[in-house]
Amino acid sequence: MSEFLQFAIEMWALPGLHPPQFLPKHVKQYLSGALHYLPFAEREATLQKIMQMTSPGGGSLWSIENLQSAMAIIHKIQGLKDTFKMEKLSYLHLIGNNPVPIIFYHAGIHRVPPHITKQCVMLTLEFMGDKEKIDKLTAMQIIFSRVEASEYTTHILNSFESAWLIVDVDRSGNLDLNGLYILMYLLSIIRLDVALPHRLPAQVIEMLLGWRDEDDVNL
């Protein structure tokens, strides 16, 4: 479980706070990755209940200890598999520990539908052309020129800088093909009304690129 705690800290902990602390909405988004297999309505209700059970209260920031408590509950839920029911949450402490390690399908970065993946891939190839790198200004101009005027445009304008800083980790001012794809992916999930992380660990980047390759094969 320590690996996933580290992911949570790297991606979602508020910058500059020690010990690490988290916004409740970021905690919920992150934990949703461990309950992805539940139907949406059941997942939302379960997450809401778990957060009520482990929250510091009063809308306060979450600590590592709060997050660990929530993950421990989810770990037991995963062990119950198809037998889990919401009413079991009240006596989950009586159930034995799950011998299988906790599983996260994603780390708070949702998997988009294949047609969105296809759009990101096609735009990435179009924008990059025969270049090996694309600079920030060029990428910004091209992306904004292709976004139709809508409420979504405002989200893009507000999020481009944050998304770029997440991907351009060495602050070179340039992205390669994979980097541009990740940028396009991050901008696409804004439509899902989710938050962007503060950082993307290498393993999460590999996961996003793996999803791209899987969808590309199946399209």
N, C-alpha and C positions, 0 to 999 in steps of 0.2 A: 504493500500500500504506500510505502514511502516514495516510490517513483512517481505516483500520481499526486501525492502531496507536493512534491517538488515541481511538477508541471503546474499545479495550481498557483504556487508561489511565483514561478517565473512568468506565467501568463496573466494572472488575475490579481495579484497582490497590489495594493495601492503603492505607487512609487514613494520612496523616502520614509516609509514607516517601519520601525523595528521595535518589537517583533512584527512579522507580517500581519496585515489586516486586510479584510475584503469587504466590498460592498455586497449587501444581500443579493441584489439582482445578478451580480457576477457569480456568486456562489450557486445560485439556482441554475444559471446557464451552464456552468461547469458540471454540476452534478447530473444534469439532464443527459449527459453523455454516458452515464452508467445505467440509466433506466430507459435507454432508447428502444428496447424491445417491447415495452409496454405500449398499448394503444394510447394515442395522444391525450384523451380526456383522463384516462386512468393515471398516466404519467404525471400530468399536471396536478391532479388531486393528491397523488402520493408525494410528490415533491413539496407541495404546499404543507402537507401534514408533517413531513420530516423536518422541514425548516421551522415549523412551529415548535416541534419537540426539542430542537437543538439550538434554537436562536438565543443570542444573549439578551434579547428583549429590548423593547423601546426603540426599535429601528436602529439599534447600534451596529457598528461595524463588527464583522465576524473575525474571530481569532482562529489560529491554527487548531486549537482545542475544539472549538465549535465545529469546524470543518471535519476534523477527525471523527467526532461523534456522529455526524451525518453520514460519513462514508462507512462507518461501522454498521449502521442500520441498513444502508443500501447493500452492503456486502452480504448481510444475512438474508435480505430480500432476494438477492440473486440466487442464493442457495436453495430457496423454496421453489424456484422456477415457476412452473405453471400453477402450482398450488397456492401462490400468494394471493391474498385478499386484503383489502384495506383494513378490515377489522382486526387482522392479525398484528397490526402495528402496536396495539396496546399491550400485547403480551409477548412481543418479539424477544424480550430479554430472557424468556424461559426456553427459547429455542437454541439448540447447540450452534457452535460456530461453523461457518462455511469453510470446509477444508480447501476449496478451490480459490485461488487468488481472485481478488476483485477485478472486474473487466470494465474498461471504458471503451465504448465504441468511438467516441470522439472526446475532445478535451474542451468542449464549449464552442467549437467551430463546427457548425452543422454541415452535413453533406447535402449539397444542393441537388436538385433533380438533374438527370442526365442531359436534358436539353439546355440547361443553364451551363453545364460543363462544356457542352459543344459550342455554345456562344462564346464562352471565355477562350476556348482553344482557337476558334476561328479568328476572333479579334486579336488575340495575341500574335498569331502568325501574320495577320494582315499588318498590324502595327509595326512588328519587328522587321518584316520584309527580309532582305538579305543581310541585315546588320547583325552583329554579334551582341551589341549592347544598345540600349536606348537610354537617353538622358532624361532627367526628371521633367524639364520644361517641355520637351517634345512629347513625352508620354501624357503630361497634363493637357496640352493643347489638343492632342488627337482624341483623348478620351472625352474631354468636354465637348468637342465638336460633334461627337457621335451620340451624345446623350440628349434626348428630346426634352424640351422644356416641360417640367412637371415638378411635383413635390419631391420626386426622387432626385431631381437635379440638385436641390438644396442639400440633400443628404450626401451626395457625391462631393459637392464643393466643400462641405464641412469635414468630410472624412478622408479626402485624398491625402492630405498631409500626414495624418496619423497612420494611414495604411502604408504610405511610402516609407515612413520611418521604421515601421515594423519589418518591412522587407529589405530595405537598404541598410543592413546591419553594420556594414563597414563604412557607411557614410561616404561612399565613392561618388554618389550622384548619378549612378548608372545601374541598370538592371539587365541581366541576361534573359534568355527566353523563359526559363523556369521562374525567375524572379518576377517578370512581367505577368506571367500566368497567375502566380500567387496574388499579386496586386489586384488583378482583375477579379479573382475569386473573392478576395476580401471585400471589394467594392460591391460585388453581386449579392453577398449575404446581408447587406444593409437592407435589402428589400424584405428580409425575414424579420426585421425589427429586433436584431440582436446586437450586442455590443462587440466592439473589436477588442482583442486582447492587447496587453502592453508589449508583449513579446511572443515570438513563435519559436519554441525549441526545435532543434534539428529534426527530432523524431516526428513532430507534428507536421513540419514541412514535408517530410518524406511521406507521411500519411496522405496529405492533400495531393501530392503528385501521384501517389499510388491510386487514389480514387480517380484522378484524371485519366490515367492509363487504362484502368478498368473500364471506365465509361467510354473511352475512345475506342476500345476494342469492340464493345457491345453496341455502339451506335450504328 
